[in-house]
Every structure is written in structure tokens, then in C-alpha cells.
Amino acid sequence: MDNKFITIVAHTLKVDPKTLNENSTADVTPGWDSLMHWVVISELEDIYEVEFTMDEATSFKNLGDIYTTLMKKLS
């Protein structure tokens, strides 16, 4: 995962970027609840100018899943 992605997610969740990695989930990341999940998705969509489907957004298990799907949309 690249620094820009981590920085966006960390800023949105108000956590230290060093605490995030591809295996980070809502279960282990402070402040990442169901509402914040949608805020993160929205921020990423706005900044990267992509759109996640509802199925994609609800199936993400961790940051790695989000990043992988994002990169596919950008390629």
C-alpha cells in the first residue's frame, strides 16, 4: 500500500498512519466503525475519482482489500 492511501485513511480515521497496514480492520482500528467505513470509502472515491459499488464496499474485510480494488479501478 502506498503512502498516499495510508495517509488518507489515517487522516480520515484520526489515527497514526504507522498503526495501519494491509491487515488493518475495523475490529482493531480505533474509530473505525460502520459509519466511518463509509466516510473512508467516500474520501477515497473523492480523492482518487473512482466509485466503489455497494457490493465492493460492503465486502471489504481489511485495508488490503480496499487498496487492491482501488488499484484495479485506477489501472
Phi and psi restraints in degrees (range 20) as a CNS / XPLOR table:
assign (resid 1 and name C) (resid 2 and name N)
       (resid 2 and name CA) (resid 2 and name C) 1.0 -87.6 20.0 2
assign (resid 2 and name N) (resid 2 and name CA)
       (resid 2 and name C) (resid 3 and name N) 1.0 164.4 20.0 2
assign (resid 2 and name C) (resid 3 and name N)
       (resid 3 and name CA) (resid 3 and name C) 1.0 -62.6 20.0 2
assign (resid 3 and name N) (resid 3 and name CA)
       (resid 3 and name C) (resid 4 and name N) 1.0 -38.3 20.0 2
assign (resid 3 and name C) (resid 4 and name N)
       (resid 4 and name CA) (resid 4 and name C) 1.0 -60.2 20.0 2
assign (resid 4 and name N) (resid 4 and name CA)
       (resid 4 and name C) (resid 5 and name N) 1.0 -47.9 20.0 2
assign (resid 4 and name C) (resid 5 and name N)
       (resid 5 and name CA) (resid 5 and name C) 1.0 -59.0 20.0 2
assign (resid 5 and name N) (resid 5 and name CA)
       (resid 5 and name C) (resid 6 and name N) 1.0 -50.4 20.0 2
assign (resid 5 and name C) (resid 6 and name N)
       (resid 6 and name CA) (resid 6 and name C) 1.0 -60.0 20.0 2
assign (resid 6 and name N) (resid 6 and name CA)
       (resid 6 and name C) (resid 7 and name N) 1.0 -42.7 20.0 2
assign (resid 6 and name C) (resid 7 and name N)
       (resid 7 and name CA) (resid 7 and name C) 1.0 -62.4 20.0 2
assign (resid 7 and name N) (resid 7 and name CA)
       (resid 7 and name C) (resid 8 and name N) 1.0 -42.8 20.0 2
assign (resid 7 and name C) (resid 8 and name N)
       (resid 8 and name CA) (resid 8 and name C) 1.0 -61.5 20.0 2
assign (resid 8 and name N) (resid 8 and name CA)
       (resid 8 and name C) (resid 9 and name N) 1.0 -49.7 20.0 2
assign (resid 8 and name C) (resid 9 and name N)
       (resid 9 and name CA) (resid 9 and name C) 1.0 -64.0 20.0 2
assign (resid 9 and name N) (resid 9 and name CA)
       (resid 9 and name C) (resid 10 and name N) 1.0 -45.0 20.0 2
assign (resid 9 and name C) (resid 10 and name N)
       (resid 10 and name CA) (resid 10 and name C) 1.0 -61.6 20.0 2
assign (resid 10 and name N) (resid 10 and name CA)
       (resid 10 and name C) (resid 11 and name N) 1.0 -44.1 20.0 2
assign (resid 10 and name C) (resid 11 and name N)
       (resid 11 and name CA) (resid 11 and name C) 1.0 -62.7 20.0 2
assign (resid 11 and name N) (resid 11 and name CA)
       (resid 11 and name C) (resid 12 and name N) 1.0 -43.0 20.0 2
assign (resid 11 and name C) (resid 12 and name N)
       (resid 12 and name CA) (resid 12 and name C) 1.0 -64.1 20.0 2
assign (resid 12 and name N) (resid 12 and name CA)
       (resid 12 and name C) (resid 13 and name N) 1.0 -41.9 20.0 2
assign (resid 12 and name C) (resid 13 and name N)
       (resid 13 and name CA) (resid 13 and name C) 1.0 -86.1 20.0 2
assign (resid 13 and name N) (resid 13 and name CA)
       (resid 13 and name C) (resid 14 and name N) 1.0 -7.3 20.0 2
assign (resid 13 and name C) (resid 14 and name N)
       (resid 14 and name CA) (resid 14 and name C) 1.0 59.4 20.0 2
assign (resid 14 and name N) (resid 14 and name CA)
       (resid 14 and name C) (resid 15 and name N) 1.0 48.6 20.0 2
assign (resid 14 and name C) (resid 15 and name N)
       (resid 15 and name CA) (resid 15 and name C) 1.0 -127.0 20.0 2
assign (resid 15 and name N) (resid 15 and name CA)
       (resid 15 and name C) (resid 16 and name N) 1.0 164.1 20.0 2
assign (resid 15 and name C) (resid 16 and name N)
       (resid 16 and name CA) (resid 16 and name C) 1.0 -70.3 20.0 2
assign (resid 16 and name N) (resid 16 and name CA)
       (resid 16 and name C) (resid 17 and name N) 1.0 127.3 20.0 2
assign (resid 16 and name C) (resid 17 and name N)
       (resid 17 and name CA) (resid 17 and name C) 1.0 -56.2 20.0 2
assign (resid 17 and name N) (resid 17 and name CA)
       (resid 17 and name C) (resid 18 and name N) 1.0 -28.2 20.0 2
assign (resid 17 and name C) (resid 18 and name N)
       (resid 18 and name CA) (resid 18 and name C) 1.0 -66.7 20.0 2
assign (resid 18 and name N) (resid 18 and name CA)
       (resid 18 and name C) (resid 19 and name N) 1.0 -16.1 20.0 2
assign (resid 18 and name C) (resid 19 and name N)
       (resid 19 and name CA) (resid 19 and name C) 1.0 -86.9 20.0 2
assign (resid 19 and name N) (resid 19 and name CA)
       (resid 19 and name C) (resid 20 and name N) 1.0 -6.2 20.0 2
assign (resid 19 and name C) (resid 20 and name N)
       (resid 20 and name CA) (resid 20 and name C) 1.0 -104.8 20.0 2
assign (resid 20 and name N) (resid 20 and name CA)
       (resid 20 and name C) (resid 21 and name N) 1.0 142.6 20.0 2
assign (resid 20 and name C) (resid 21 and name N)
       (resid 21 and name CA) (resid 21 and name C) 1.0 -152.0 20.0 2
assign (resid 21 and name N) (resid 21 and name CA)
       (resid 21 and name C) (resid 22 and name N) 1.0 -178.1 20.0 2
assign (resid 21 and name C) (resid 22 and name N)
       (resid 22 and name CA) (resid 22 and name C) 1.0 -62.6 20.0 2
assign (resid 22 and name N) (resid 22 and name CA)
       (resid 22 and name C) (resid 23 and name N) 1.0 -21.8 20.0 2
assign (resid 22 and name C) (resid 23 and name N)
       (resid 23 and name CA) (resid 23 and name C) 1.0 -94.1 20.0 2
assign (resid 23 and name N) (resid 23 and name CA)
       (resid 23 and name C) (resid 24 and name N) 1.0 1.4 20.0 2
assign (resid 23 and name C) (resid 24 and name N)
       (resid 24 and name CA) (resid 24 and name C) 1.0 -63.3 20.0 2
assign (resid 24 and name N) (resid 24 and name CA)
       (resid 24 and name C) (resid 25 and name N) 1.0 135.0 20.0 2
assign (resid 24 and name C) (resid 25 and name N)
       (resid 25 and name CA) (resid 25 and name C) 1.0 -130.5 20.0 2
assign (resid 25 and name N) (resid 25 and name CA)
       (resid 25 and name C) (resid 26 and name N) 1.0 169.9 20.0 2
assign (resid 25 and name C) (resid 26 and name N)
       (resid 26 and name CA) (resid 26 and name C) 1.0 -63.0 20.0 2
assign (resid 26 and name N) (resid 26 and name CA)
       (resid 26 and name C) (resid 27 and name N) 1.0 -29.6 20.0 2
assign (resid 26 and name C) (resid 27 and name N)
       (resid 27 and name CA) (resid 27 and name C) 1.0 -64.9 20.0 2
assign (resid 27 and name N) (resid 27 and name CA)
       (resid 27 and name C) (resid 28 and name N) 1.0 -29.1 20.0 2
assign (resid 27 and name C) (resid 28 and name N)
       (resid 28 and name CA) (resid 28 and name C) 1.0 -115.9 20.0 2
assign (resid 28 and name N) (resid 28 and name CA)
       (resid 28 and name C) (resid 29 and name N) 1.0 0.0 20.0 2
assign (resid 28 and name C) (resid 29 and name N)
       (resid 29 and name CA) (resid 29 and name C) 1.0 -109.9 20.0 2
assign (resid 29 and name N) (resid 29 and name CA)
       (resid 29 and name C) (resid 30 and name N) 1.0 116.5 20.0 2
assign (resid 29 and name C) (resid 30 and name N)
       (resid 30 and name CA) (resid 30 and name C) 1.0 -57.4 20.0 2
assign (resid 30 and name N) (resid 30 and name CA)
       (resid 30 and name C) (resid 31 and name N) 1.0 137.2 20.0 2
assign (resid 30 and name C) (resid 31 and name N)
       (resid 31 and name CA) (resid 31 and name C) 1.0 84.3 20.0 2
assign (resid 31 and name N) (resid 31 and name CA)
       (resid 31 and name C) (resid 32 and name N) 1.0 -8.2 20.0 2
assign (resid 31 and name C) (resid 32 and name N)
       (resid 32 and name CA) (resid 32 and name C) 1.0 -93.3 20.0 2
assign (resid 32 and name N) (resid 32 and name CA)
       (resid 32 and name C) (resid 33 and name N) 1.0 90.3 20.0 2
assign (resid 32 and name C) (resid 33 and name N)
       (resid 33 and name CA) (resid 33 and name C) 1.0 -110.2 20.0 2
assign (resid 33 and name N) (resid 33 and name CA)
       (resid 33 and name C) (resid 34 and name N) 1.0 -171.1 20.0 2
assign (resid 33 and name C) (resid 34 and name N)
       (resid 34 and name CA) (resid 34 and name C) 1.0 -63.9 20.0 2
assign (resid 34 and name N) (resid 34 and name CA)
       (resid 34 and name C) (resid 35 and name N) 1.0 -37.3 20.0 2
assign (resid 34 and name C) (resid 35 and name N)
       (resid 35 and name CA) (resid 35 and name C) 1.0 -67.1 20.0 2
assign (resid 35 and name N) (resid 35 and name CA)
       (resid 35 and name C) (resid 36 and name N) 1.0 -45.5 20.0 2
assign (resid 35 and name C) (resid 36 and name N)
       (resid 36 and name CA) (resid 36 and name C) 1.0 -66.3 20.0 2
assign (resid 36 and name N) (resid 36 and name CA)
       (resid 36 and name C) (resid 37 and name N) 1.0 -27.1 20.0 2
assign (resid 36 and name C) (resid 37 and name N)
       (resid 37 and name CA) (resid 37 and name C) 1.0 -57.4 20.0 2
assign (resid 37 and name N) (resid 37 and name CA)
       (resid 37 and name C) (resid 38 and name N) 1.0 -46.1 20.0 2
assign (resid 37 and name C) (resid 38 and name N)
       (resid 38 and name CA) (resid 38 and name C) 1.0 -70.6 20.0 2
assign (resid 38 and name N) (resid 38 and name CA)
       (resid 38 and name C) (resid 39 and name N) 1.0 -31.5 20.0 2
assign (resid 38 and name C) (resid 39 and name N)
       (resid 39 and name CA) (resid 39 and name C) 1.0 -66.0 20.0 2
assign (resid 39 and name N) (resid 39 and name CA)
       (resid 39 and name C) (resid 40 and name N) 1.0 -43.6 20.0 2
assign (resid 39 and name C) (resid 40 and name N)
       (resid 40 and name CA) (resid 40 and name C) 1.0 -60.3 20.0 2
assign (resid 40 and name N) (resid 40 and name CA)
       (resid 40 and name C) (resid 41 and name N) 1.0 -47.9 20.0 2
assign (resid 40 and name C) (resid 41 and name N)
       (resid 41 and name CA) (resid 41 and name C) 1.0 -58.4 20.0 2
assign (resid 41 and name N) (resid 41 and name CA)
       (resid 41 and name C) (resid 42 and name N) 1.0 -45.9 20.0 2
assign (resid 41 and name C) (resid 42 and name N)
       (resid 42 and name CA) (resid 42 and name C) 1.0 -62.6 20.0 2
assign (resid 42 and name N) (resid 42 and name CA)
       (resid 42 and name C) (resid 43 and name N) 1.0 -44.0 20.0 2
assign (resid 42 and name C) (resid 43 and name N)
       (resid 43 and name CA) (resid 43 and name C) 1.0 -60.1 20.0 2
assign (resid 43 and name N) (resid 43 and name CA)
       (resid 43 and name C) (resid 44 and name N) 1.0 -46.3 20.0 2
assign (resid 43 and name C) (resid 44 and name N)
       (resid 44 and name CA) (resid 44 and name C) 1.0 -63.0 20.0 2
assign (resid 44 and name N) (resid 44 and name CA)
       (resid 44 and name C) (resid 45 and name N) 1.0 -41.7 20.0 2
assign (resid 44 and name C) (resid 45 and name N)
       (resid 45 and name CA) (resid 45 and name C) 1.0 -61.0 20.0 2
assign (resid 45 and name N) (resid 45 and name CA)
       (resid 45 and name C) (resid 46 and name N) 1.0 -44.6 20.0 2
assign (resid 45 and name C) (resid 46 and name N)
       (resid 46 and name CA) (resid 46 and name C) 1.0 -65.5 20.0 2
assign (resid 46 and name N) (resid 46 and name CA)
       (resid 46 and name C) (resid 47 and name N) 1.0 -47.3 20.0 2
assign (resid 46 and name C) (resid 47 and name N)
       (resid 47 and name CA) (resid 47 and name C) 1.0 -71.0 20.0 2
assign (resid 47 and name N) (resid 47 and name CA)
       (resid 47 and name C) (resid 48 and name N) 1.0 -42.9 20.0 2
assign (resid 47 and name C) (resid 48 and name N)
       (resid 48 and name CA) (resid 48 and name C) 1.0 -90.6 20.0 2
assign (resid 48 and name N) (resid 48 and name CA)
       (resid 48 and name C) (resid 49 and name N) 1.0 -4.8 20.0 2
assign (resid 48 and name C) (resid 49 and name N)
       (resid 49 and name CA) (resid 49 and name C) 1.0 56.0 20.0 2
assign (resid 49 and name N) (resid 49 and name CA)
       (resid 49 and name C) (resid 50 and name N) 1.0 51.9 20.0 2
assign (resid 49 and name C) (resid 50 and name N)
       (resid 50 and name CA) (resid 50 and name C) 1.0 -129.2 20.0 2
assign (resid 50 and name N) (resid 50 and name CA)
       (resid 50 and name C) (resid 51 and name N) 1.0 172.2 20.0 2
assign (resid 50 and name C) (resid 51 and name N)
       (resid 51 and name CA) (resid 51 and name C) 1.0 -136.4 20.0 2
assign (resid 51 and name N) (resid 51 and name CA)
       (resid 51 and name C) (resid 52 and name N) 1.0 125.8 20.0 2
assign (resid 51 and name C) (resid 52 and name N)
       (resid 52 and name CA) (resid 52 and name C) 1.0 -88.1 20.0 2
assign (resid 52 and name N) (resid 52 and name CA)
       (resid 52 and name C) (resid 53 and name N) 1.0 141.9 20.0 2
assign (resid 52 and name C) (resid 53 and name N)
       (resid 53 and name CA) (resid 53 and name C) 1.0 -74.4 20.0 2
assign (resid 53 and name N) (resid 53 and name CA)
       (resid 53 and name C) (resid 54 and name N) 1.0 163.3 20.0 2
assign (resid 53 and name C) (resid 54 and name N)
       (resid 54 and name CA) (resid 54 and name C) 1.0 -60.9 20.0 2
assign (resid 54 and name N) (resid 54 and name CA)
       (resid 54 and name C) (resid 55 and name N) 1.0 -41.5 20.0 2
assign (resid 54 and name C) (resid 55 and name N)
       (resid 55 and name CA) (resid 55 and name C) 1.0 -60.5 20.0 2
assign (resid 55 and name N) (resid 55 and name CA)
       (resid 55 and name C) (resid 56 and name N) 1.0 -43.7 20.0 2
assign (resid 55 and name C) (resid 56 and name N)
       (resid 56 and name CA) (resid 56 and name C) 1.0 -62.2 20.0 2
assign (resid 56 and name N) (resid 56 and name CA)
       (resid 56 and name C) (resid 57 and name N) 1.0 -51.2 20.0 2
assign (resid 56 and name C) (resid 57 and name N)
       (resid 57 and name CA) (resid 57 and name C) 1.0 -61.8 20.0 2
assign (resid 57 and name N) (resid 57 and name CA)
       (resid 57 and name C) (resid 58 and name N) 1.0 -32.8 20.0 2
assign (resid 57 and name C) (resid 58 and name N)
       (resid 58 and name CA) (resid 58 and name C) 1.0 -87.1 20.0 2
assign (resid 58 and name N) (resid 58 and name CA)
       (resid 58 and name C) (resid 59 and name N) 1.0 -11.1 20.0 2
assign (resid 58 and name C) (resid 59 and name N)
       (resid 59 and name CA) (resid 59 and name C) 1.0 -96.9 20.0 2
assign (resid 59 and name N) (resid 59 and name CA)
       (resid 59 and name C) (resid 60 and name N) 1.0 -11.0 20.0 2
assign (resid 59 and name C) (resid 60 and name N)
       (resid 60 and name CA) (resid 60 and name C) 1.0 -60.6 20.0 2
assign (resid 60 and name N) (resid 60 and name CA)
       (resid 60 and name C) (resid 61 and name N) 1.0 129.9 20.0 2
assign (resid 60 and name C) (resid 61 and name N)
       (resid 61 and name CA) (resid 61 and name C) 1.0 -100.5 20.0 2
assign (resid 61 and name N) (resid 61 and name CA)
       (resid 61 and name C) (resid 62 and name N) 1.0 -26.7 20.0 2
assign (resid 61 and name C) (resid 62 and name N)
       (resid 62 and name CA) (resid 62 and name C) 1.0 -158.4 20.0 2
assign (resid 62 and name N) (resid 62 and name CA)
       (resid 62 and name C) (resid 63 and name N) 1.0 177.8 20.0 2
assign (resid 62 and name C) (resid 63 and name N)
       (resid 63 and name CA) (resid 63 and name C) 1.0 -63.0 20.0 2
assign (resid 63 and name N) (resid 63 and name CA)
       (resid 63 and name C) (resid 64 and name N) 1.0 -32.7 20.0 2
assign (resid 63 and name C) (resid 64 and name N)
       (resid 64 and name CA) (resid 64 and name C) 1.0 -60.2 20.0 2
assign (resid 64 and name N) (resid 64 and name CA)
       (resid 64 and name C) (resid 65 and name N) 1.0 -41.0 20.0 2
assign (resid 64 and name C) (resid 65 and name N)
       (resid 65 and name CA) (resid 65 and name C) 1.0 -61.8 20.0 2
assign (resid 65 and name N) (resid 65 and name CA)
       (resid 65 and name C) (resid 66 and name N) 1.0 -45.0 20.0 2
assign (resid 65 and name C) (resid 66 and name N)
       (resid 66 and name CA) (resid 66 and name C) 1.0 -62.6 20.0 2
assign (resid 66 and name N) (resid 66 and name CA)
       (resid 66 and name C) (resid 67 and name N) 1.0 -46.9 20.0 2
assign (resid 66 and name C) (resid 67 and name N)
       (resid 67 and name CA) (resid 67 and name C) 1.0 -62.4 20.0 2
assign (resid 67 and name N) (resid 67 and name CA)
       (resid 67 and name C) (resid 68 and name N) 1.0 -44.9 20.0 2
assign (resid 67 and name C) (resid 68 and name N)
       (resid 68 and name CA) (resid 68 and name C) 1.0 -59.8 20.0 2
assign (resid 68 and name N) (resid 68 and name CA)
       (resid 68 and name C) (resid 69 and name N) 1.0 -45.6 20.0 2
assign (resid 68 and name C) (resid 69 and name N)
       (resid 69 and name CA) (resid 69 and name C) 1.0 -66.1 20.0 2
assign (resid 69 and name N) (resid 69 and name CA)
       (resid 69 and name C) (resid 70 and name N) 1.0 -41.1 20.0 2
assign (resid 69 and name C) (resid 70 and name N)
       (resid 70 and name CA) (resid 70 and name C) 1.0 -59.1 20.0 2
assign (resid 70 and name N) (resid 70 and name CA)
       (resid 70 and name C) (resid 71 and name N) 1.0 -46.6 20.0 2
assign (resid 70 and name C) (resid 71 and name N)
       (resid 71 and name CA) (resid 71 and name C) 1.0 -63.6 20.0 2
assign (resid 71 and name N) (resid 71 and name CA)
       (resid 71 and name C) (resid 72 and name N) 1.0 -36.2 20.0 2
assign (resid 71 and name C) (resid 72 and name N)
       (resid 72 and name CA) (resid 72 and name C) 1.0 -63.7 20.0 2
assign (resid 72 and name N) (resid 72 and name CA)
       (resid 72 and name C) (resid 73 and name N) 1.0 -38.8 20.0 2
assign (resid 72 and name C) (resid 73 and name N)
       (resid 73 and name CA) (resid 73 and name C) 1.0 -70.1 20.0 2
assign (resid 73 and name N) (resid 73 and name CA)
       (resid 73 and name C) (resid 74 and name N) 1.0 -27.6 20.0 2
assign (resid 73 and name C) (resid 74 and name N)
       (resid 74 and name CA) (resid 74 and name C) 1.0 -85.9 20.0 2
assign (resid 74 and name N) (resid 74 and name CA)
       (resid 74 and name C) (resid 75 and name N) 1.0 -14.2 20.0 2
